[in-house]
């Protein structure tokens, strides 16, 4: 299985056209292609259109392309066009996180537009819908009792037309559709989603339903296979750490080389030692069977840590040292590191 997603190589740049003397906006995007089975980065191509991905797929052998069964992407028509051209027999799955994000975007746009239509102004702190705008985006089935009570107050006090609650129901039904486990349940949930969209009668929900219809085949593949771009996003996070450590890159070739080399070394270390490295910096590092270093060690390989992650105790540090003793020795030896300390 493959995963495809884009990331920004550098900040936005402007160049002056020599002929027209006008400024041209240039966004240096790059696309990351990841093996979802191993988490290894297979390629990094320029741009985020169908040409870069298509050229990369064309360079692969026919046997390799025929071996790809599922590809997970975000709702990008450019990526889907490249896959239809060079991997016509491969099933394409759309990532559920991006679909939920589309539902939240429709919820936010509906709240903003309703405020302008009903009150003739933007939302303010005295408006419950604006004060609890993040509450509207949370999963309804995971709300605590106080949060559910606040949400009911929002609909009772700041939803005179009832449209805000109708859009919220559409957003929640989309989440319920993505949680289904069979195509029959998904089709039934889609019909219920259509009914709620018609009851809402809002352009934001109509736009959302059209997007669901355009990507329905890919949604069915998602429900059957469960393939997501989670490992691609994890690699994009690692790529950001690479850029921060190097204080940015000017040479795109060196940038791609260090990404591919880091990912290859990481994957080789996992296979040689039997260690499963997590894709999230806050997940524990699992040890192979028979290892005496303990059940888990928190992020002993990570150069930086996220705020709010579990604090490493003395036992964790000792376990990390015991684990590192079993790993291959650094090319420069451990004595050099101890002297630098």
C-alpha positions as CSV (number, residue, x, y, z in Angstrom):
1,X,0.0,0.0,0.0
2,X,1.1,3.5,-0.8
3,X,0.3,6.9,0.8
4,X,0.7,10.2,-1.0
5,X,0.6,13.7,0.6
6,X,2.2,17.1,0.0
7,X,4.3,19.3,2.3
8,X,5.8,22.7,1.8
9,X,9.5,22.8,1.0
10,X,10.1,26.5,1.6
11,X,8.2,29.6,2.4
12,X,6.2,31.4,-0.3
13,X,8.5,33.3,-2.7
14,X,7.8,36.1,-5.3
15,X,9.6,36.5,-8.6
16,X,9.4,39.3,-11.1
17,X,8.5,38.3,-14.7
18,X,11.1,39.8,-17.0
19,X,8.6,40.3,-19.8
20,X,5.6,41.7,-18.1
21,X,7.4,43.1,-15.0
22,X,4.6,41.6,-12.8
23,X,5.2,39.6,-9.6
24,X,4.6,35.9,-9.7
25,X,3.8,33.9,-6.6
26,X,5.6,30.7,-6.2
27,X,4.7,28.1,-3.6
28,X,7.5,25.5,-3.3
29,X,5.5,22.4,-2.6
30,X,6.8,18.8,-2.6
31,X,4.9,15.5,-2.5
32,X,5.9,12.6,-0.3
33,X,5.3,9.0,-1.4
34,X,5.4,6.5,1.5
35,X,5.1,2.7,1.8
36,X,2.2,2.3,4.3
37,X,3.4,-1.2,5.2
38,X,6.8,-0.2,6.4
39,X,6.5,3.6,6.8
40,X,9.5,4.2,4.6
41,X,9.6,7.2,2.3
42,X,9.9,5.9,-1.3
43,X,10.1,9.2,-3.1
44,X,9.9,13.0,-2.9
45,X,8.8,14.8,-6.0
46,X,8.5,18.5,-6.8
47,X,5.1,20.1,-6.8
48,X,1.7,18.8,-5.8
49,X,0.2,18.3,-9.2
50,X,-0.4,15.1,-11.3
51,X,2.8,15.6,-13.3
52,X,5.3,15.0,-10.5
53,X,3.5,12.0,-9.1
54,X,2.8,10.6,-12.6
55,X,6.5,10.9,-13.6
56,X,7.6,9.1,-10.5
57,X,5.1,6.3,-11.1
58,X,6.1,6.1,-14.7
59,X,9.8,5.6,-13.7
60,X,8.8,2.5,-11.7
61,X,8.7,-0.9,-13.4
62,X,5.5,-2.5,-14.6
63,X,5.8,-5.3,-12.2
64,X,6.1,-2.9,-9.3
65,X,3.1,-0.9,-10.4
66,X,1.0,-4.0,-10.7
67,X,2.0,-5.0,-7.2
68,X,0.4,-1.9,-5.7
69,X,-3.0,-2.7,-4.4
70,X,-4.2,0.3,-2.4
71,X,-3.1,4.0,-2.4
72,X,-4.3,6.4,0.3
73,X,-4.5,10.1,-0.6
74,X,-6.2,13.3,0.6
75,X,-9.1,14.6,-1.4
76,X,-6.8,15.8,-4.2
77,X,-8.0,15.6,-7.8
78,X,-4.5,15.9,-9.1
79,X,-3.3,12.9,-7.2
80,X,-6.3,10.9,-8.3
81,X,-5.7,11.8,-11.9
82,X,-2.1,10.6,-11.7
83,X,-3.2,7.3,-10.1
84,X,-5.9,6.7,-12.7
85,X,-3.4,7.2,-15.4
86,X,-0.5,5.0,-14.2
87,X,-2.2,2.7,-11.6
88,X,-5.6,2.1,-13.2
89,X,-6.2,-1.2,-11.4
90,X,-5.2,0.1,-8.0
91,X,-7.9,0.9,-5.4
92,X,-7.7,4.5,-4.1
93,X,-8.8,5.4,-0.6
94,X,-9.4,8.9,0.7
95,X,-8.1,9.8,4.1
96,X,-10.9,10.1,6.7
97,X,-9.2,12.9,8.6
98,X,-9.5,15.2,5.6
99,X,-13.1,14.3,5.1
100,X,-13.9,15.2,8.7
101,X,-12.0,18.4,8.2
102,X,-14.3,19.2,5.3
103,X,-17.3,18.7,7.6
104,X,-15.8,21.0,10.2
105,X,-15.0,23.6,7.6
106,X,-18.7,23.5,6.5
107,X,-19.7,24.0,10.1
108,X,-17.5,27.0,10.5
109,X,-18.6,28.6,7.3
110,X,-22.3,28.1,8.2
111,X,-21.8,29.7,11.6
112,X,-20.1,32.7,10.1
113,X,-22.6,33.2,7.3
114,X,-25.6,32.8,9.7
115,X,-24.2,35.4,11.9
116,X,-24.0,37.9,9.0
117,X,-27.5,37.0,7.7
118,X,-29.3,37.0,11.1
119,X,-27.3,39.7,13.0
120,X,-25.7,41.6,10.2
121,X,-22.3,41.4,11.8
122,X,-19.5,39.1,12.7
123,X,-19.6,36.9,15.8
124,X,-18.7,38.4,19.1
125,X,-17.8,37.2,22.6
126,X,-21.4,37.8,23.8
127,X,-22.7,35.4,21.2
128,X,-22.8,31.8,22.5
129,X,-22.2,30.4,19.0
130,X,-19.0,32.3,18.7
131,X,-17.9,31.8,22.3
132,X,-18.3,28.0,21.9
133,X,-17.2,27.8,18.2
134,X,-14.7,25.1,19.0
135,X,-17.3,23.1,20.8
136,X,-19.3,22.9,17.6
137,X,-16.4,21.1,15.9
138,X,-15.9,18.4,18.6
139,X,-17.2,14.9,18.2
140,X,-20.8,14.8,19.5
141,X,-20.6,11.2,20.7
142,X,-17.5,12.0,22.8
143,X,-18.8,15.1,24.7
144,X,-19.0,15.1,28.4
145,X,-22.3,15.9,30.2
146,X,-21.2,19.6,30.9
147,X,-20.0,20.0,27.3
148,X,-23.3,18.5,25.9
149,X,-25.2,20.9,28.2
150,X,-23.3,23.9,26.8
151,X,-23.9,22.8,23.3
152,X,-27.6,22.6,24.0
153,X,-27.5,26.1,25.4
154,X,-25.8,27.3,22.1
155,X,-28.6,25.9,20.0
156,X,-31.3,27.2,22.4
157,X,-30.0,30.8,22.8
158,X,-28.1,31.6,19.5
159,X,-29.9,29.6,16.8
160,X,-33.2,31.3,16.1
161,X,-33.5,29.7,12.6
162,X,-32.5,26.2,13.6
163,X,-30.0,26.1,10.7
164,X,-26.9,25.9,12.9
165,X,-28.1,22.7,14.6
166,X,-29.1,21.3,11.2
167,X,-25.6,21.8,9.9
168,X,-24.2,20.3,13.1
169,X,-26.3,17.2,12.5
170,X,-24.9,16.9,9.0
171,X,-21.4,17.1,10.3
172,X,-22.1,14.4,12.8
173,X,-23.7,12.2,10.3
174,X,-20.6,12.4,8.1
175,X,-18.6,11.2,11.0
176,X,-21.0,8.3,11.6
177,X,-20.8,7.4,7.9
178,X,-17.0,7.1,8.1
179,X,-17.3,4.9,11.2
180,X,-19.3,2.2,9.4
181,X,-17.8,-1.2,8.9
182,X,-19.6,-2.4,5.7
183,X,-20.7,-1.0,2.4
184,X,-24.3,-1.6,3.1
185,X,-24.2,0.4,6.3
186,X,-22.3,3.1,4.5
187,X,-24.9,3.3,1.8
188,X,-27.6,3.6,4.4
189,X,-25.7,6.3,6.3
190,X,-25.3,8.2,3.0
191,X,-29.0,8.2,2.4
192,X,-29.5,9.6,5.9
193,X,-26.9,12.2,5.2
194,X,-28.7,13.2,2.1
195,X,-31.9,13.6,4.1
196,X,-30.2,15.8,6.6
197,X,-28.6,17.9,3.9
198,X,-32.0,18.5,2.3
199,X,-33.5,19.4,5.7
200,X,-30.6,21.9,6.4
201,X,-31.0,23.6,3.0
202,X,-27.7,25.4,3.4
203,X,-25.1,26.0,0.6
204,X,-22.3,24.8,2.9
205,X,-23.9,21.4,3.4
206,X,-24.8,21.1,-0.3
207,X,-21.2,21.7,-1.1
208,X,-20.1,19.1,1.4
209,X,-22.5,16.5,0.1
210,X,-21.3,17.1,-3.5
211,X,-17.8,16.4,-2.3
212,X,-18.9,13.2,-0.7
213,X,-20.5,12.1,-3.9
214,X,-17.4,12.9,-6.0
215,X,-15.3,10.8,-3.6
216,X,-17.8,8.1,-2.9
217,X,-15.8,5.3,-4.6
218,X,-12.7,6.3,-2.6
219,X,-14.8,6.4,0.6
220,X,-15.9,2.8,0.0
221,X,-12.3,1.7,-0.4
222,X,-11.5,3.5,2.9
223,X,-14.3,1.6,4.7
224,X,-13.2,-1.7,3.3
225,X,-9.4,-1.4,3.7
226,X,-9.1,1.2,6.4
227,X,-6.1,2.7,4.6
228,X,-5.2,6.3,5.7
229,X,-2.4,8.7,5.2
230,X,-1.4,8.6,8.8
231,X,2.1,7.3,8.2
232,X,2.6,9.9,5.4
233,X,1.7,12.7,7.9
234,X,4.1,11.2,10.4
235,X,6.9,11.3,7.9
236,X,6.0,14.9,7.0
237,X,6.4,15.7,10.7
238,X,9.8,14.1,10.6
239,X,10.7,16.1,7.5
240,X,9.8,19.3,9.4
241,X,12.3,18.2,12.2
242,X,14.9,17.8,9.5
243,X,14.3,21.2,8.1
244,X,14.4,22.8,11.6
245,X,17.7,21.0,12.5
246,X,19.4,22.2,9.3
247,X,17.8,25.7,9.6
248,X,16.3,25.1,6.1
249,X,17.6,23.9,2.8
250,X,18.4,25.8,-0.4
251,X,19.3,22.8,-2.5
252,X,16.3,20.7,-3.3
253,X,18.5,17.7,-4.3
254,X,20.2,17.6,-0.9
255,X,16.9,18.1,0.8
256,X,15.4,15.0,-0.9
257,X,18.5,12.9,-0.4
258,X,18.6,13.5,3.4
259,X,14.9,12.6,3.7
260,X,15.3,9.4,1.7
261,X,18.5,8.4,3.6
262,X,17.0,9.1,7.0
263,X,13.9,7.1,6.2
264,X,15.9,4.2,4.8
265,X,18.2,4.0,7.8
266,X,15.3,4.1,10.2
267,X,13.5,1.3,8.3
268,X,16.7,-0.8,8.1
269,X,17.2,-0.4,11.9
270,X,13.7,-1.6,12.6
271,X,14.1,-4.7,10.5
272,X,17.5,-5.6,11.7
273,X,16.8,-5.2,15.4
274,X,13.1,-6.2,15.4
275,X,12.1,-2.9,17.0
276,X,8.9,-1.3,15.9
277,X,9.5,2.5,15.9
278,X,6.3,4.5,16.4
279,X,5.1,7.1,13.9
280,X,4.0,9.4,16.7
281,X,6.6,10.9,19.1
282,X,4.3,10.3,22.0
283,X,3.8,6.6,21.4
284,X,6.0,4.1,23.3
285,X,8.9,2.3,21.6
286,X,8.2,-1.4,21.5
287,X,11.1,-3.8,22.2
288,X,11.6,-7.2,20.6
289,X,10.7,-10.4,22.3
290,X,13.2,-11.4,25.0
291,X,14.6,-7.9,25.4
292,X,15.4,-7.1,29.1
293,X,15.1,-3.4,28.6
294,X,11.5,-3.4,29.8
295,X,8.2,-3.3,28.1
296,X,8.3,0.2,26.7
297,X,10.7,3.2,26.5
298,X,9.3,6.7,25.8
299,X,10.9,8.4,22.8
300,X,14.5,7.5,23.6
301,X,15.3,8.1,19.9
302,X,13.6,11.5,19.5
303,X,15.8,14.6,19.4
304,X,12.9,16.8,20.5
305,X,9.8,16.2,22.5
306,X,6.2,17.5,22.4
307,X,4.8,19.5,25.3
308,X,2.5,17.5,27.4
309,X,4.1,14.1,26.6
310,X,4.8,11.6,29.5
311,X,7.8,12.4,31.6
312,X,10.6,9.9,31.4
313,X,11.6,8.5,34.8
314,X,15.0,7.2,35.9
315,X,13.8,3.6,35.0
316,X,12.9,4.7,31.5
317,X,16.4,6.3,31.0
318,X,18.1,3.1,32.3
319,X,15.9,1.1,29.9
320,X,16.9,3.3,27.0
321,X,20.6,2.9,27.8
322,X,20.1,-0.9,28.0
323,X,18.4,-0.8,24.6
324,X,21.0,1.3,23.0
325,X,23.7,-1.1,24.1
326,X,22.0,-3.8,21.9
327,X,21.9,-1.5,18.9
328,X,24.7,-1.3,16.3
329,X,27.6,0.9,17.5
330,X,27.9,4.4,16.1
331,X,30.5,4.8,13.3
332,X,32.5,7.2,15.4
333,X,32.3,5.1,18.6
334,X,30.8,5.9,22.0
335,X,34.0,7.4,23.4
336,X,33.8,10.4,21.2
337,X,30.3,11.2,22.4
338,X,31.3,10.8,26.0
339,X,34.2,13.2,25.6
340,X,31.9,15.8,24.0
341,X,29.6,15.5,27.0
